[in-house]
Structure formats: structure tokens, C-alpha cells
Amino acid sequence: MSRILCLVAAALVGLAALADAGRILIWMPVGSKSMKITYLPLAEELVRRGHEVVIVHPFKSEKPLKGITEIVSTTEIKKLLDQIST
């Protein structure tokens, strides 16, 4: 039984080496800076592994993020904040 598991594991590792990178979209049009901090390490690791990452978020990063495209969605957060404050 353990031989079969070893063979299956070896096959999966071999197939993973042949996999291509993909395009990842992280969609957070309404969120806080602290929410962005939690998933930023994941996005950076995906870039390191060859993926293209696009983040949609209402707050622009203070420093440029290598390999990550940022789209700032300030209109959605402004609408929400206007509704809350009225």
C-alpha cells in the first residue's frame, strides 16, 4: 500500500512540474487596508511562482509591488462611506 502512495505522490510531483502559470484576480473592491495585508503575502508568492496577479482594492499600496498589477476602486468605497455617513 505504501508503494502505491509513493508512486502516486511521485506522479503528482512530476505533473506539478509540467504545470503552466495562470492569471489570478483578487477582487476586493470594498475592504480595508488590514484586509489587503492579510492576502498580500499570498499574491507575492503567486507572482514568485510565475503567475500574473491583478488586485482590485480601494487602497493603493505605499510601495510598488513587483509583478502585481493594482487597480484602485475608490468609487465603490466612496459610495459605501457616503451611505454610512448619511
C-alpha atoms as a printed R data frame, in Angstrom:
   type eleno elety resid chain resno       x      y       z
1  ATOM     1    CA   MET     A     1   0.000  0.000   0.000
2  ATOM     2    CA   SER     A     2   2.787  2.447   0.858
3  ATOM     3    CA   ARG     A     3   4.448  1.756  -2.510
4  ATOM     4    CA   ILE     A     4   1.284  2.807  -4.301
5  ATOM     5    CA   LEU     A     5   1.090  6.015  -2.277
6  ATOM     6    CA   CYS     A     6   4.741  6.766  -3.061
7  ATOM     7    CA   LEU     A     7   4.139  6.203  -6.767
8  ATOM     8    CA   VAL     A     8   1.043  8.417  -6.738
9  ATOM     9    CA   ALA     A     9   2.927 11.150  -4.851
10 ATOM    10    CA   ALA     A    10   5.845 10.963  -7.303
11 ATOM    11    CA   ALA     A    11   3.441 11.190 -10.248
12 ATOM    12    CA   LEU     A    12   1.722 14.253  -8.762
13 ATOM    13    CA   VAL     A    13   5.053 15.988  -8.154
14 ATOM    14    CA   GLY     A    14   6.070 15.239 -11.748
15 ATOM    15    CA   LEU     A    15   2.800 16.630 -13.100
16 ATOM    16    CA   ALA     A    16   3.118 19.769 -10.987
17 ATOM    17    CA   ALA     A    17   6.474 20.495 -12.602
18 ATOM    18    CA   LEU     A    18   4.774 20.496 -16.019
19 ATOM    19    CA   ALA     A    19   2.007 22.908 -14.978
20 ATOM    20    CA   ASP     A    20   1.803 26.383 -16.506
21 ATOM    21    CA   ALA     A    21   1.259 29.570 -14.557
22 ATOM    22    CA   GLY     A    22  -2.070 31.351 -14.723
23 ATOM    23    CA   ARG     A    23  -3.714 34.696 -14.267
24 ATOM    24    CA   ILE     A    24  -5.082 35.425 -10.798
25 ATOM    25    CA   LEU     A    25  -7.596 38.172  -9.992
26 ATOM    26    CA   ILE     A    26  -8.011 39.227  -6.366
27 ATOM    27    CA   TRP     A    27 -11.280 41.165  -6.250
28 ATOM    28    CA   MET     A    28 -11.760 43.271  -3.104
29 ATOM    29    CA   PRO     A    29 -13.466 46.476  -4.313
30 ATOM    30    CA   VAL     A    30 -14.654 47.242  -0.774
31 ATOM    31    CA   GLY     A    31 -12.223 46.485   2.015
32 ATOM    32    CA   SER     A    32  -9.782 47.905   4.499
33 ATOM    33    CA   LYS     A    33  -6.003 48.187   4.387
34 ATOM    34    CA   SER     A    34  -5.737 45.467   7.021
35 ATOM    35    CA   MET     A    35  -7.674 43.072   4.772
36 ATOM    36    CA   LYS     A    36  -5.169 43.724   1.993
37 ATOM    37    CA   ILE     A    37  -2.248 42.999   4.327
38 ATOM    38    CA   THR     A    38  -3.606 39.512   5.007
39 ATOM    39    CA   TYR     A    39  -3.660 38.313   1.390
40 ATOM    40    CA   LEU     A    40  -0.653 40.271   0.067
41 ATOM    41    CA   PRO     A    41   1.900 37.550   1.007
42 ATOM    42    CA   LEU     A    42  -0.186 35.032  -0.964
43 ATOM    43    CA   ALA     A    43  -0.231 37.320  -4.010
44 ATOM    44    CA   GLU     A    44   3.538 37.850  -3.776
45 ATOM    45    CA   GLU     A    45   4.134 34.089  -3.584
46 ATOM    46    CA   LEU     A    46   1.912 33.517  -6.624
47 ATOM    47    CA   VAL     A    47   3.988 36.069  -8.558
48 ATOM    48    CA   ARG     A    48   7.179 34.364  -7.414
49 ATOM    49    CA   ARG     A    49   5.817 31.095  -8.835
50 ATOM    50    CA   GLY     A    50   5.157 32.687 -12.228
51 ATOM    51    CA   HIS     A    51   1.509 33.752 -12.045
52 ATOM    52    CA   GLU     A    52   0.148 37.080 -13.221
53 ATOM    53    CA   VAL     A    53  -1.693 38.747 -10.317
54 ATOM    54    CA   VAL     A    54  -4.145 41.656 -10.506
55 ATOM    55    CA   ILE     A    55  -5.543 43.163  -7.294
56 ATOM    56    CA   VAL     A    56  -8.697 45.323  -7.274
57 ATOM    57    CA   HIS     A    57  -8.806 47.230  -3.985
58 ATOM    58    CA   PRO     A    58  -9.739 50.734  -2.802
59 ATOM    59    CA   PHE     A    59  -6.293 51.454  -1.315
60 ATOM    60    CA   LYS     A    60  -3.108 51.808  -3.375
61 ATOM    61    CA   SER     A    61  -0.006 50.223  -1.899
62 ATOM    62    CA   GLU     A    62   2.563 52.593  -0.444
63 ATOM    63    CA   LYS     A    63   5.431 50.856  -2.207
64 ATOM    64    CA   PRO     A    64   5.319 49.357  -5.712
65 ATOM    65    CA   LEU     A    65   4.527 45.655  -5.741
66 ATOM    66    CA   LYS     A    66   6.839 43.807  -8.112
67 ATOM    67    CA   GLY     A    67   4.841 41.727 -10.581
68 ATOM    68    CA   ILE     A    68   1.428 42.719  -9.199
69 ATOM    69    CA   THR     A    69  -0.943 44.980 -11.125
70 ATOM    70    CA   GLU     A    70  -3.117 47.134  -8.882
71 ATOM    71    CA   ILE     A    71  -6.469 48.607  -9.860
72 ATOM    72    CA   VAL     A    72  -7.746 51.165  -7.349
73 ATOM    73    CA   SER     A    73 -11.549 51.142  -6.983
74 ATOM    74    CA   THR     A    74 -12.188 54.267  -4.948
75 ATOM    75    CA   THR     A    75 -15.722 54.849  -6.268
76 ATOM    76    CA   GLU     A    76 -17.179 51.766  -4.576
77 ATOM    77    CA   ILE     A    77 -15.710 52.554  -1.175
78 ATOM    78    CA   LYS     A    78 -16.743 56.223  -1.513
79 ATOM    79    CA   LYS     A    79 -20.358 55.180  -2.221
80 ATOM    80    CA   LEU     A    80 -20.359 52.892   0.811
81 ATOM    81    CA   LEU     A    81 -18.853 55.514   3.115
82 ATOM    82    CA   ASP     A    82 -21.350 58.127   1.847
83 ATOM    83    CA   GLN     A    83 -24.263 55.760   2.602
84 ATOM    84    CA   ILE     A    84 -22.956 55.053   6.103
85 ATOM    85    CA   SER     A    85 -22.368 58.712   6.964
86 ATOM    86    CA   THR     A    86 -25.803 59.923   5.812
